[in-house]
Amino acid sequence: MKAITREWLDSANLDFENIRHIIHDDRLTGHVAFHAQQAIEKSLKASIEEFGQKVPRIHSISRLMTICNQFVDISLEEVVVVALDSLYMESRYPGEFGLLPEGKPSLKEAQKFFDCAWEFYENVKRQLENR
């Protein structure tokens, strides 16, 4: 595995460390969703790097997955992709950080985002390590 690929995966793992510290706090579910999105995005960008492609400066999980599908066998529930892609990624306002269009995620949604992101990360990492 390339060093830059490992850096992307290590950065994604830091997002998971953040999630583990805050996952049970109802006030921070938006932050859980944001870090889950970031971990998935970084996992996808790790794949792009590993296969020698230029990493695009985009944040859309669905667009990145389209690029990565030619390199690795990946999947993610469409409902999760749509939800995480709808986060206010570029927001600089604390009141909007990690919000979905319908508002702050519930604890159950936050847990689902974490679980899906972790499974996705582990799948991508395993494929990149075994290539």
Contacts in CASP RR format, 6 or more apart in sequence:
PFRMAT RR
TARGET T0000
AUTHOR 0000-0000-0000
METHOD contacts of the structure
MODEL  1
MKAITREWLDSANLDFENIRHIIHDDRLTGHVAFHAQQAIEKSLKASIEE
FGQKVPRIHSISRLMTICNQFVDISLEEVVVVALDSLYMESRYPGEFGLL
PEGKPSLKEAQKFFDCAWEFYENVKRQLENR
1 50 0 8 1.000
1 128 0 8 1.000
1 129 0 8 1.000
1 131 0 8 1.000
2 49 0 8 1.000
2 50 0 8 1.000
4 49 0 8 1.000
5 46 0 8 1.000
5 47 0 8 1.000
5 49 0 8 1.000
5 50 0 8 1.000
5 128 0 8 1.000
6 46 0 8 1.000
8 42 0 8 1.000
8 43 0 8 1.000
8 45 0 8 1.000
8 46 0 8 1.000
8 49 0 8 1.000
9 42 0 8 1.000
9 43 0 8 1.000
9 46 0 8 1.000
9 121 0 8 1.000
9 124 0 8 1.000
9 125 0 8 1.000
9 128 0 8 1.000
11 42 0 8 1.000
12 38 0 8 1.000
12 39 0 8 1.000
12 40 0 8 1.000
12 42 0 8 1.000
12 43 0 8 1.000
12 46 0 8 1.000
12 121 0 8 1.000
13 39 0 8 1.000
13 121 0 8 1.000
15 35 0 8 1.000
15 36 0 8 1.000
15 38 0 8 1.000
15 39 0 8 1.000
15 42 0 8 1.000
15 117 0 8 1.000
16 35 0 8 1.000
16 39 0 8 1.000
16 114 0 8 1.000
16 117 0 8 1.000
16 118 0 8 1.000
16 121 0 8 1.000
18 31 0 8 1.000
18 35 0 8 1.000
19 32 0 8 1.000
19 35 0 8 1.000
19 36 0 8 1.000
19 39 0 8 1.000
19 114 0 8 1.000
19 117 0 8 1.000
22 28 0 8 1.000
22 31 0 8 1.000
22 32 0 8 1.000
23 32 0 8 1.000
23 110 0 8 1.000
23 111 0 8 1.000
23 114 0 8 1.000
24 107 0 8 1.000
26 107 0 8 1.000
29 104 0 8 1.000
29 105 0 8 1.000
29 106 0 8 1.000
29 107 0 8 1.000
29 109 0 8 1.000
29 110 0 8 1.000
30 97 0 8 1.000
30 98 0 8 1.000
30 99 0 8 1.000
30 104 0 8 1.000
30 105 0 8 1.000
30 110 0 8 1.000
31 97 0 8 1.000
31 98 0 8 1.000
32 105 0 8 1.000
32 110 0 8 1.000
32 113 0 8 1.000
32 114 0 8 1.000
33 83 0 8 1.000
33 84 0 8 1.000
33 87 0 8 1.000
33 98 0 8 1.000
33 100 0 8 1.000
33 105 0 8 1.000
33 109 0 8 1.000
33 110 0 8 1.000
33 113 0 8 1.000
34 87 0 8 1.000
34 89 0 8 1.000
34 97 0 8 1.000
34 98 0 8 1.000
36 84 0 8 1.000
36 110 0 8 1.000
36 113 0 8 1.000
36 114 0 8 1.000
36 116 0 8 1.000
36 117 0 8 1.000
37 59 0 8 1.000
37 61 0 8 1.000
37 84 0 8 1.000
37 85 0 8 1.000
37 87 0 8 1.000
37 89 0 8 1.000
37 113 0 8 1.000
37 117 0 8 1.000
39 117 0 8 1.000
39 118 0 8 1.000
39 120 0 8 1.000
39 121 0 8 1.000
40 61 0 8 1.000
40 76 0 8 1.000
40 84 0 8 1.000
40 117 0 8 1.000
40 120 0 8 1.000
40 121 0 8 1.000
41 59 0 8 1.000
41 61 0 8 1.000
41 64 0 8 1.000
43 120 0 8 1.000
43 121 0 8 1.000
43 124 0 8 1.000
43 125 0 8 1.000
44 61 0 8 1.000
44 64 0 8 1.000
44 65 0 8 1.000
44 67 0 8 1.000
44 68 0 8 1.000
44 74 0 8 1.000
44 124 0 8 1.000
45 55 0 8 1.000
45 64 0 8 1.000
46 124 0 8 1.000
46 125 0 8 1.000
46 128 0 8 1.000
47 68 0 8 1.000
47 71 0 8 1.000
47 72 0 8 1.000
47 74 0 8 1.000
47 124 0 8 1.000
47 127 0 8 1.000
47 128 0 8 1.000
48 54 0 8 1.000
48 55 0 8 1.000
48 56 0 8 1.000
48 64 0 8 1.000
48 67 0 8 1.000
48 68 0 8 1.000
48 71 0 8 1.000
49 55 0 8 1.000
50 71 0 8 1.000
50 128 0 8 1.000
50 131 0 8 1.000
51 71 0 8 1.000
53 67 0 8 1.000
53 71 0 8 1.000
56 63 0 8 1.000
56 64 0 8 1.000
56 67 0 8 1.000
58 64 0 8 1.000
59 89 0 8 1.000
60 85 0 8 1.000
61 76 0 8 1.000
61 81 0 8 1.000
61 84 0 8 1.000
61 85 0 8 1.000
62 81 0 8 1.000
62 82 0 8 1.000
62 85 0 8 1.000
65 74 0 8 1.000
65 76 0 8 1.000
65 81 0 8 1.000
68 74 0 8 1.000
72 124 0 8 1.000
72 127 0 8 1.000
72 128 0 8 1.000
73 127 0 8 1.000
74 120 0 8 1.000
74 123 0 8 1.000
74 124 0 8 1.000
74 127 0 8 1.000
76 116 0 8 1.000
76 120 0 8 1.000
77 116 0 8 1.000
80 112 0 8 1.000
80 113 0 8 1.000
80 116 0 8 1.000
83 100 0 8 1.000
83 105 0 8 1.000
83 109 0 8 1.000
83 113 0 8 1.000
84 113 0 8 1.000
86 100 0 8 1.000
86 101 0 8 1.000
87 98 0 8 1.000
87 99 0 8 1.000
87 100 0 8 1.000
88 96 0 8 1.000
88 97 0 8 1.000
88 98 0 8 1.000
88 99 0 8 1.000
91 97 0 8 1.000
91 98 0 8 1.000
91 99 0 8 1.000
98 104 0 8 1.000
98 105 0 8 1.000
100 109 0 8 1.000
105 113 0 8 1.000
END
